[in-house]
Amino acid sequence: MHMPNKIIKKEKAEEVKNENWDLSYDTKTLITILMLVAVYPVGLVLMLVWMKWSKWVKALVALPVLFMLLVPIFIFLVLIMVAIRVLFQPSESIKTFDMVREKIQQETVVSPTIMMISPTVRVIKK
């Protein structure tokens, strides 16, 4: 029966040692703010883990991360929309080029020896 008392005393001694190593809330706040200024991602993690700040303050501090994630996504979506518009709605210059090419093909005379374009090639302007 004497043995369990010694085990309990050792556990209490370890708890006291661990409590001495805990930082005060003011120290944690100072470290978190310094990390937010110097190394933002580390400060952000410390803020979310340690600090008991209100949710709107945490959201305000995390806002740059949100913008860093949303801006590239927005740019990517705009580029996709522009590419789709260019691919599926041909511009006037492409239509004009197609019309000129068709006219040249109509007036091209193919002979067994050479390929000639008749002298009456007309460029159609709109």
C-alpha positions in Angstrom: 0.0 0.0 0.0 2.9 2.3 0.5 3.9 2.0 -3.2 0.8 3.7 -4.8 1.4 6.9 -2.7 4.9 7.2 -4.3 3.4 7.0 -7.8 0.8 9.6 -7.0 3.5 12.0 -5.6 5.6 11.5 -8.8 2.6 12.3 -11.0 1.9 15.5 -9.0 5.5 16.5 -9.2 5.4 16.1 -13.0 2.2 18.2 -13.2 3.8 21.0 -11.2 6.8 21.0 -13.6 4.5 21.2 -16.6 2.5 24.1 -15.1 5.7 26.0 -14.6 6.5 25.8 -18.4 3.1 27.2 -19.5 3.2 30.7 -20.9 1.0 33.4 -19.6 -1.8 34.7 -21.9 0.0 38.0 -22.3 3.2 36.3 -23.4 1.2 34.2 -25.9 -0.5 37.3 -27.2 2.9 39.1 -27.7 4.4 36.0 -29.4 1.4 35.7 -31.7 1.4 39.4 -32.7 5.2 39.3 -33.4 4.7 36.1 -35.5 1.8 37.7 -37.4 4.0 40.7 -38.3 7.2 38.7 -39.0 6.1 35.3 -40.2 2.4 35.6 -41.1 1.5 31.9 -41.7 3.1 30.9 -38.3 1.3 33.7 -36.5 -2.0 32.7 -38.1 -1.7 29.2 -36.8 -0.7 30.4 -33.3 -3.6 32.9 -33.4 -6.1 30.1 -34.2 -4.6 27.7 -31.6 -3.7 29.9 -28.7 -5.7 33.1 -28.8 -9.2 33.4 -27.4 -10.0 36.4 -29.6 -13.5 36.9 -31.0 -14.3 35.3 -34.2 -14.6 38.5 -36.2 -11.0 39.5 -35.1 -9.7 36.1 -36.2 -11.6 36.4 -39.5 -10.2 39.9 -40.1 -6.6 38.7 -39.5 -7.2 35.7 -41.8 -8.6 37.9 -44.6 -5.3 38.2 -46.5 -5.1 34.4 -46.8 -8.7 34.4 -48.2 -7.7 37.0 -50.8 -4.6 35.1 -51.7 -6.7 32.0 -52.4 -9.6 33.8 -54.1 -7.7 36.1 -56.5 -5.9 33.3 -58.4 -9.1 31.3 -58.7 -10.9 34.4 -60.0 -8.2 35.1 -62.5 -8.2 31.5 -63.7 -12.0 31.6 -64.2 -11.8 34.8 -66.2 -9.1 33.3 -68.4 -11.3 30.2 -69.0 -14.2 32.5 -70.0 -12.1 34.5 -72.4 -10.7 31.4 -74.0 -14.1 29.9 -74.4 -15.4 33.1 -76.0 -12.4 33.2 -78.4 -12.7 29.5 -79.4 -16.5 29.4 -79.9 -17.2 32.9 -81.3 -14.8 33.6 -84.2 -13.9 37.2 -84.7 -14.5 39.3 -87.9 -10.9 38.9 -89.0 -11.2 35.1 -89.0 -14.5 35.4 -91.0 -12.8 37.7 -93.5 -9.8 35.4 -93.9 -12.2 32.5 -94.5 -14.0 34.4 -97.2 -10.8 35.4 -99.0 -9.5 31.8 -98.8 -12.8 30.5 -100.3 -12.6 33.1 -103.1 -9.0 32.1 -103.9 -10.0 28.5 -104.0 -12.9 29.2 -106.4 -10.6 31.1 -108.8 -7.7 28.7 -108.6 -7.1 26.7 -111.8 -5.4 23.4 -111.2 -3.6 22.0 -114.2 -1.5 18.8 -114.4 1.8 20.8 -114.5 1.3 24.0 -112.5 -1.2 25.6 -110.1 -2.2 29.1 -111.3 -4.4 31.8 -109.8 -6.4 33.7 -112.4 -5.6 37.4 -112.5 -9.0 38.4 -111.2 -8.6 37.9 -107.5 -10.9 40.2 -105.7 -10.7 41.1 -102.0 -14.1 41.4 -100.5 -14.5 44.2 -97.9 -17.4 44.6 -95.6 
